[in-house]
């Protein structure tokens, strides 16, 4: 099995996928804010949604849709600028109208279109403009429009997030996966980033795809944090149309299943990392590795607590080797620890051992943190549990963006 990243890859890189965009004027001017992604064949699908109890109308619709028809989805309609969250029965109606309008415009059967929305919460959807945009976009589908689709779903993102790769299955068939994501703030998922779609031309059952997605999400989107906030709209969707012609994968334990899983993990990690790198106001991409925990769950708990600590994140913005903040976060993480066994490294420089500080050159330590990519490692000395998560620093620019997001 081998994985090859495709240059200029997008969500339409897998065979049988097309996209289109349109400028509906939902919130932004002079830019596309609606995208359609359409498969030429019915798709096996799997999705994971926000654990926030306040769920946007599209999330509620999609959760019911996946229970009805995870084996024959055909398309996604997605808009930016309006989250369609906290909009009551009118919001539910708008989500349904978006779906039915897309199905009609694309000449697709009922219950074959998935819907996503992102943007400001609590604002009614300008549904007439959106429906008009759906109809116009449906006339302009093309595989070349994958990059445009990734741009159309942006909100505070500074650039589109997209990738595609090929996986050579052990059976001899090569399959392609493509993906796009949006997200730069309100990112501390318990399932995914704000919005993400993975497309594929692999043949796989919905049950196996669901299992693969949950595993991949845990190692990617569930292992990132920008600001500790979990959105009302978080959705991660994967759709596979079988156009590659491989024998349908029914078990992830099979050689082809294991290979496809590795490809899905790779594409999800790439997109998740892209979200962190584009964190609102971020200047540093930070990797946090915890080893020696009593369990993997404890390691993940400690790592994510470090990742969402405002004190840690502001110290890293200032390249301040303040190991006390990291140790403190581990201590309140609820992970089992023995402070006398904890070891901390900043950028490969050991600053703490046996729970006590080591003499180190503060200026040299600051230099190791004053770089675009920072590594923090913690050894807990209690077992074999490990976890790796990713975050970014917290800057004045994050405050500026979010102080004026709605106005």
N, C-alpha and C positions, 0 to 999 in steps of 0.2 A: 504494500500500500504506500502510495506517495501523494503528497498534497502540493499543488502548484498554485501560487497566487497569480491571478491574471492582471496584467497591466490594464489600467483604465476599466476595471471590472465594475459592474453595477448589478442591481436587482433584476435586470433583464438579460444578463449574460447567460443564464441557463436557457436551453432550447425551449421554444414554445411560449415565451413570455414577451409581452409588449407593455408599453406605458404611454401615458399622455398627461399633460398638465394644462391648467387654465388659471387665469387671474380673475378671481371672483370679487376682489375688493372687500373681503371679509373684515380685515383689519389693516392690512398693508396696501400700499399703493405702488403701482408700477412694478409688480412682481407676481409670479404665479403663487397661488396659495391652495391649490387643489390638485390632487394626483389620482390617477387611475392606474392600477397594475392588474393586468389581465392575462390569464393562462388560456392557451388554445384548447386545453383538455381539462377535464375535472381533476381536482387535486385532493390527495390526502392532506389533512390539515391538523395542526395542534396549536394550542395557544395557552398562554399563562397571563393572568391578569393581576392588577393591583390588589393588595390585601387591605388597603384603606377601606373603611366601612362607608365612607362617602365615595360612591362610584358614579362616574359620568354616565350619561345615557348610552353612548356607544358601547361602553363596557358591559352594561346590563344586557343590551341587545346581543352582543357577541357571545356572552356566556351562554345565553339560551340557544343561539344559533349553533354553537359547537356541540351542544347536547343533541340537537336535531340532525345535524348534517356535517359531520367532520370528514366525510369520505368523498364529497363532491363539490367543494368550493371552487369557484372560478375566478373571483376577482376581489380586489380591495379598493375602496374609495376612502380617501383620507384628506382632511383639510387642516390648515394651520390658521392661527389667529383667534380661534374660538374653541374652547374645550367642550362646549355643550355639557357642562357639569353644573349641578345645582340650578337647573332650569325647569324642573317640574315636569308635568305631563306634556307641556309644549316641547320640551327637549326630547322626550321619548318619541314624540311624533316626528320631530325633525330628523332624528336618527333613522327612523323607519322610512321617511320620505327619501332621504339620501340613498338608502339601500334600494328601494323600489325604483327610484329614478335611474340608478345605475343599471339595475337588471333590465329595465325597459330599453334604455339607450344602447346597451350592449347585446340585446336580444338573448338574455340569459334566463334560465328558469328561476323561479322563486326560491329563496333561501340559498342562493349561491354566492352572495356578495357579503363580505366582511366590511365593517366601517370603523374608522378611527378618527378622532378629533383631538387637537391640541391647541392650547392658547389660553386666553383669559377665562377664568371661571365666573359663572353667574351672569353671563351676557346672552341674551336670546340669539339663536343662530339666524342670520339673514337667509332664510331657506330658499327664497325665490332666486337670489343671485347664485346660490350654491347649485340649485337644480339646473339653472341655465348653464353654469360652468360644466356640470357633469355632461349635459347633452352636447356641448361644443367639444369637450375633451374627447368624448367617445368617437368623434369623427377623425381624430388625429392620432390614433394608436400606432406605435412603431417601436421596435426593439431598440432603436437608437435613442429613445427618450428616457432611458433609465437614470442618467445623470440629472436630467431636469426634474425627475420625480423626487430625487433625494434633496434637491434644492427647494422644491416647493413646500416640503413639510417642515422647514426650519422655522423657529421662532427667534429666540435669542442666540441661537447657534451662529458662530462666525463663519462656518463653512460646512458643506454637506459631508455626511458620513456614509461611506459606501465601500463595498469590497466584493470581490468574487474570487472563487478558487475552484480548481478541479481536483477530484479525488479518483485515483486509479483503484478500482475495487479489485480484490483478489480474484474474482470471477472473470476478469478481463475487460469489463465494461468501465468506461470513464464517465463519471457523473459530475455535474457542475452545480455549485451553490452560489447564490448571489445574495446580497443583503444591503439594507439601508437602515439608518437609525436617526432619530433626532433627540436632542437632549443636551442641556448645558447647565440647567439649574433645576431645583426641586428633584434632586437625584439622591435617593438612598433606598434603592428598590428592595422589596421583599419578593420579587419575581423577575423584574425586567427593568429596562430603562423606560422613559416616558412612552416612546413609540419605537418599535422596531419590527421589520419584516425580513424574513429569510425566505428566499425562493429556491427551488431546486427542480431538476429534471429527473431525479431519482424516482424509482418505484419502491414504495414502502407503505406498509399498512398504517392506518391512523393510530393504532395502539402502539406499534413500535416507534412511530414518530413522536408520539406524546412522551413515551419513556425517554427517548433520546433528548428531546427538548428540555425536559426537567433536569436531566443530568447536565446538559450543556449550560443551562441558565445558572445553575448553582456555582459553576466554575467561571462564570463570566459576569452577566448582569447582576447576579446576586452577590457579587464580590466587589462591587464598586460603591463609592459614596462621594458626592460632591459637597452636600450641605446637610445631610441627615434628614431631608424631607422626602416622604413618599407621596407621590402624586395621586390624584383622583382618577387619572386616565391611563396609568401604566399598562401597556399591552405589548406582548411579544408573540408574534405569529409566524409560523413556518408553514409553507405550502409546497407540496411536491407533486408534480404532474406526471411522472413516469415516462417522459419523452425519451429519456436516455436508452430505454429498452432493456434494462437489467431485470433479472428475475426479481419479483417483489420481495423486499426484505420483510420477514415476519418476526425475526428474533435478533436483538442486538448482540446476542452472544455468538451469532454466526460470523464468519470472517468478513463478509460484506457489511453486516450490521455494525461490527466494530469499526470498520474503516469509515463508514458514513458518519458514525458518531464522532470520530476524531475530526472529520471535516467540519461537522456542525459546531463542535467545541471551538475549533480554530476560527471560524467565521464569527461566532458570537463573542469570543474574546477580542478579536480585532475591532468589532463595532463598540464593545463596552469600553475598551481602551480609548477609542476615538472620542467617546462621550466625555471621559475624564480629562483628556488632553484639551478639550474645548470647554471645560468648566468655566462658568462665568467669572471673568477676571483672573483666571488661573495663570500662574507663571511657572509652576513646577508639576511634573507628573511623578507621583510618589508610589513606590511599591513597598508594601509592608509584608514581611514574611515572619510567621510565628512557627517555631518548631518546639518539640519537646513537651507539648501539652499532654494532659491526661487523655484527651480524645481529639479527633478532628473538629468536633463541634466546639470544644473549648478553645481550640486554636483559632477557629473562625470568630468566635465571640470576642476574644482578646484583640484580634487583628482589626475587626470592624469597629470596635470601641476606640482604638487608636485613630482609625481613619476618619471618624466623625467628630473627634474632639476639636472644638474651636481653638483651644489653647495650643494643641499640637500643631494645627494647621497654620495658625498665625506665626508661631515660632519658626516653622519651616519657610514661610514667606520671607521672614527676616533672616534666614540662614542661621538661626540661633540654635546651637547644639544643647537645647534644654532637655536633657534626658529625664529630668524629674517629671515633666509633663507626660512623657510616654509611659514611664513606670506607674505614675498615678492612674492613667487610663487603664492600664492592665489590671491594676488593683481594684478598680470599681467595675470591671467588666462582667463580674459574676463568674468568670472562668476560675477554676481552681488554680491557685498559685502558692508557692512558697517563696516569699521575697528573697530569702537567702540563696536561692538557686537561680535567680533571674540573671541573664546576661544580655546586654544591649550593644549593638553595633550601629553606628551611623556611617553610611557610605563605606563600610569595611573597616572603620576605625572603632575599636572597642572602647566604650566609655563607662561601662558598668559591668561588674562581675561579682557574683556572690551577694547581690543586693547592695553592693557598696561601690561608690564612684572610683574610677581609676584615674591616675594622673594623665592628662592628655593636653595637647596643645590646642587651646580654644580657637585660635586663628586658623589652624590647619583643619580642625573639625568644621568650622564655619565654611571654609573653602569647599569641603566635600558636600556641603548642603547647598551651596550657592551655584547650583548647576540646574539645567532643565529637567534632568531625571535623577531622582533621589531614591536611595534604598535604605530602609530601616529594617533591621533584623532583631528578633527577640528569641532567645532560647529559655524555655521555662523549666527544663530539667526534671520533668515529672513523668514523661512517657513518650509515645511515638506520634502523637497528634500533630498535624501540620496544616497550615492554611496560608494562602497568598491572596491579598486583596490590593486594590488600587484606589488612590484618592488624589486630590490636588491640594494646593495651598489655598488659604483664605485671604483675600486682599481687599483694599479699599474699593476696587472696581466692582467686586461682587455686591457690595453695599449700594453703590451707585446704581447699578442695573436694577436691583430689586426694590430700591426705594421709589423708583419711578415706573415700574413695569406696567401698572394699570393706567397711569395717567400720561 
